[in-house]
Amino acid sequence: MKETGRALLLIAILMFLSLFEVGTIYSASSGNKLPSEMIKEALKNKRPFVIDFYADWCPPCRAMAPIIEKLEKKYKGKVEVIRVNVDLSQNRSIVIKYKVVSIPTFVFIDSEGKISNIVIGYREKEVMENEFRKLLQKQDKSSK
């Protein structure tokens, strides 16, 4: 019985640490600005961006984190990624505005402020990169 309790405690600690690690990665890359401020700024500056709706406890969200991070680095300065933790009360209005009912959800917004596409759930890197490219192609066409 004691061994079972220890094993459960160890599993709980490992789960907590893995959640903390994802949360730390996400919050560190977003800086000090609230997602709502980042969205307003991106719309004002007419930059294409992706809103990544996630939760720390969500396994598909955790699986998507490294994919999105790689794409964020690759498209830095071209497409901004704005992460929105759906569990935080200050983000509730954004979640409602974009009608997010499942996570992860990725809302792709073009330089005109219009939703280009919405991707829900886990997707391979190639699929997500294609969506980033589409945003840039749309921006190139509208700037001509």
C-alpha positions as CSV (number, residue, x, y, z in Angstrom):
1,M,0.0,0.0,0.0
2,K,2.8,2.4,0.9
3,E,4.5,1.7,-2.5
4,T,1.3,2.5,-4.4
5,G,1.0,5.8,-2.5
6,R,4.6,6.7,-3.3
7,A,4.1,5.8,-7.0
8,L,1.0,8.0,-7.2
9,L,2.8,10.9,-5.5
10,L,5.7,10.6,-7.9
11,I,3.3,10.5,-10.9
12,A,1.5,13.6,-9.6
13,I,4.8,15.5,-9.2
14,L,6.0,14.5,-12.7
15,M,2.7,15.7,-14.2
16,F,2.9,19.0,-12.3
17,L,6.5,19.6,-13.4
18,S,5.6,18.8,-17.1
19,L,2.7,21.3,-16.9
20,F,4.9,23.9,-15.3
21,E,7.5,23.5,-18.0
22,V,4.9,24.1,-20.8
23,G,3.5,27.1,-19.0
24,T,6.9,28.5,-18.5
25,I,7.8,28.1,-22.2
26,Y,4.6,29.8,-23.3
27,S,4.6,32.7,-20.9
28,A,8.3,33.4,-21.5
29,S,7.8,33.8,-25.2
30,S,4.9,36.1,-24.8
31,G,6.7,38.7,-22.8
32,N,4.8,40.9,-20.4
33,K,1.9,42.0,-22.6
34,L,-1.5,40.5,-22.3
35,P,-2.8,38.6,-25.3
36,S,-5.6,41.1,-25.8
37,E,-3.0,43.9,-26.0
38,M,-0.9,41.9,-28.5
39,I,-3.9,41.2,-30.7
40,K,-4.8,44.9,-30.8
41,E,-1.2,45.9,-31.6
42,A,-1.0,43.3,-34.4
43,L,-4.3,44.5,-35.9
44,K,-3.2,48.1,-35.7
45,N,0.1,47.4,-37.4
46,K,-1.6,45.3,-40.0
47,R,0.6,42.3,-39.4
48,P,-0.6,38.7,-40.0
49,F,-0.7,36.6,-36.8
50,V,-1.8,33.3,-35.3
51,I,-3.7,33.0,-32.1
52,D,-2.8,29.8,-30.3
53,F,-5.6,28.9,-27.8
54,Y,-4.2,26.3,-25.4
55,A,-4.3,25.0,-21.8
56,D,-1.4,23.7,-19.8
57,W,-3.2,20.5,-18.9
58,C,-4.1,19.7,-22.6
59,P,-1.9,16.9,-24.1
60,P,-2.5,17.9,-27.7
61,C,-1.6,21.5,-26.8
62,R,1.6,20.3,-25.2
63,A,2.3,18.2,-28.4
64,M,1.8,21.2,-30.6
65,A,4.0,23.6,-28.5
66,P,7.3,22.6,-30.1
67,I,5.8,22.7,-33.6
68,I,4.5,26.2,-33.1
69,E,7.7,27.3,-31.5
70,K,9.7,26.2,-34.5
71,L,7.4,27.9,-36.9
72,E,7.4,31.0,-34.7
73,K,11.2,31.2,-35.0
74,K,11.2,30.4,-38.7
75,Y,8.6,33.1,-39.5
76,K,9.8,35.7,-36.9
77,G,9.1,39.2,-38.2
78,K,6.6,37.9,-40.7
79,V,3.9,36.1,-38.7
80,E,3.4,36.7,-35.0
81,V,2.2,34.0,-32.7
82,I,0.0,35.1,-29.8
83,R,-0.7,32.5,-27.2
84,V,-3.9,32.5,-25.2
85,N,-4.3,30.3,-22.2
86,V,-8.0,29.5,-22.1
87,D,-8.0,28.9,-18.4
88,L,-7.1,32.4,-17.4
89,S,-10.0,34.7,-16.6
90,Q,-8.4,37.7,-18.3
91,N,-8.5,35.8,-21.6
92,R,-12.2,34.9,-21.4
93,S,-13.3,37.7,-23.8
94,I,-10.9,36.6,-26.5
95,V,-12.0,32.9,-26.1
96,I,-15.6,34.0,-26.5
97,K,-14.9,36.4,-29.4
98,Y,-13.2,33.7,-31.5
99,K,-15.8,31.1,-30.4
100,V,-13.2,28.6,-29.1
101,V,-14.8,25.4,-27.9
102,S,-12.0,23.0,-28.3
103,I,-8.2,23.1,-27.8
104,P,-5.8,23.5,-29.2
105,T,-7.3,26.0,-31.7
106,F,-5.3,28.1,-34.0
107,V,-6.9,31.2,-35.6
108,F,-5.0,32.6,-38.5
109,I,-5.6,36.3,-39.1
110,D,-4.4,38.1,-42.2
111,S,-2.9,41.5,-42.4
112,E,-6.4,43.0,-43.0
113,G,-7.6,41.6,-39.7
114,K,-9.8,38.9,-41.3
115,I,-9.8,35.3,-40.2
116,S,-7.9,33.4,-42.9
117,N,-8.4,29.9,-41.4
118,I,-9.1,28.1,-38.1
119,V,-7.3,24.8,-37.3
120,I,-8.5,22.7,-34.4
121,G,-6.6,19.9,-32.8
122,Y,-3.2,18.4,-33.3
123,R,-1.7,18.8,-36.8
124,E,1.6,17.8,-38.3
125,K,4.3,20.5,-38.7
126,E,3.8,20.5,-42.5
127,V,0.1,21.3,-42.2
128,M,0.7,24.2,-39.8
129,E,3.6,25.5,-41.9
130,N,1.3,25.5,-45.0
131,E,-1.1,27.7,-43.0
132,F,1.7,30.2,-42.2
133,R,2.7,30.3,-45.9
134,K,-0.9,31.0,-46.9
135,L,-1.0,34.0,-44.6
136,L,2.1,35.4,-46.1
137,Q,0.9,34.7,-49.7
138,K,-2.4,36.5,-48.9
139,Q,-0.4,39.4,-47.5
140,D,1.8,39.6,-50.6
141,K,-1.2,39.6,-52.9
142,S,-2.9,42.4,-50.9
143,S,0.2,44.6,-50.8
144,K,0.5,44.6,-54.6
